[in-house]
Amino acid sequence: MAVEYLKRGKPDAERAEEDAKTKAVVEATLKDIELRGDAAVRDLSAKFDNYTPASFKLSQAEIDDLIASLSDRELADIKFAQAQVRNFAQAQRDSMLDIEVETMPGVILGHKNIPVQSVGCYVPGGKFPMVASAHMSVATATVAGVPRIVACTPPFNGRPNAAVIAAMHLGGAHEIHVMGGIQAVGAMAIGTETIEPVHMLVGPGNAFVAEAKRQLFGRVGIDLFAGPTETMVIADDTVDGELCATDLLGQAEHGYNSPAVLLTNSRKLAKDTLREIDRLLTILPTADTASVSWADYGEVILCDTYDEMLAVADDIASEHVQVMTDRDDWFLEKMTCYGALFLGARTNVSNGDKVIGTNHTLPTKKAGRYTGGLWVGKFLKTHSYQKITTDEAATLVGEYGSRLCMLEGFVGHAEQCNVRVRRYGGINVPYGTGAPYRDAKD
């Protein structure tokens, strides 16, 4: 495979070292929250957000005042975006059916899709108030029918961000707390004197939030590993450097550690994109952030063929994959490892981030190899059930079950079957043995 890196990001060893430091900080912080509860949360909020309100939980009056501070246009835009997310989530929910089938006479099997009973939705907002993240988690949980939705977001410039709070409230949050980072996800999962713990955590965040969710998994469920934003542009000579550079920097501005990768089979496009990135970084208002991400995590990879591009893309398994080629649908058909695809030059990642209706909470750090993004189904648990309604079925299944249990050495298991065979089939099965084999029942 002729793959050439025209630009590389930080070596994997350096990235691993940063991850180890993050892990240690998160572990100590979660332990502090478990030991000291609200006091720890208050200290952390003062330290990291310089925010110490009388109560982190907003009252209905505070929520109403914040929403009233928005213009009619701002509120209408929020409602439009949220309607798109709800519509797609409802279509997804409608595709998930409860089932019940009679697999043989008298044997009925089924499953039910049951909402998780409480969810903690984290909405980032320290650097940029992530209004759209409230739609993705809170509104989608509402469509799923979650009966208790807790939402947390950090203060922005020292106070709750009105647009984020409006999106949370309109999305259906039952509790809204103004707190950020590790202390927010820790408080929701572990619980404090004032916050009842939830069953599941969802939502994106920085490296510390992502690591906190990872460490809390098991105590609670999580949606997926959604850390710092990643983007990949797969492009050929059907597009130009300006378009590619704009799409790469548009995601690199998220933070200082947001990987952005150009994957192309055109050397000219690769070099044009590098020049355009240098030019745009002189005029982009968020260049202070985007330039660091590009310098440390940006990559340009040149391949010979589309098959090579496909193989490299699936190996990287980027969160956002922007495809702008002469065969976009070919990549849709062939790609297997990614967060979400954005197909064609008319489409872009910001569509998915803010308004088009798909969910923007997506897998990072190669998690796209084993999971998709947040969707209405993440809030639902599929539980199976079974029932036997006839004596004949109880006898038949019991005989097979008895012998199969004895095959594994589980005598107690076998007796659960045997007692039914004796009771409903009138067949004498000595205690501690398997049911007799009968040709008629084969």
Buried (B, 14 or more C-beta within 10 A) or exposed (E): EEEEEBBEBBEEEEBEEEBEEBBEBBBEBBBBBBEBBBEBBBBBBEEBBEBEBEEBBBEEEBBEBBBEEBEEEBBEBBEEBBBBBBEBBBEBBEEEEEEEEEEEEBBBBBBEBBBBEBBBBBBBBBBBBBBBBBBBBBBBBBBBBBEBBBBBBBBBEEEBBBBBBBBBBBBBBBBBBBBBBBBBBBBBBBBBEEBEBBBBBBBBBBBBBBBBBBBBBEBBBBBBBBBBBBBBBBBBBBBBBBBBBBBBBBBBBBBBBBBBBBBBBBEEBBBBBBEBBEEBBEEBEBBEBBBBBBBBBBBBBBBEEBEBBBBBBBEBBBBBBBBBBEEBEEBEEBBEBBBBBBBBBEBBBBBBBBBBBBBBBBBBBBBBEEBBBBBBBBBBBEEEEEEBEEBBBBBBBBBBBBBBBBEEEEBEBBBEBBBBBBEBBEBEBEEEBBBBEEEEBE
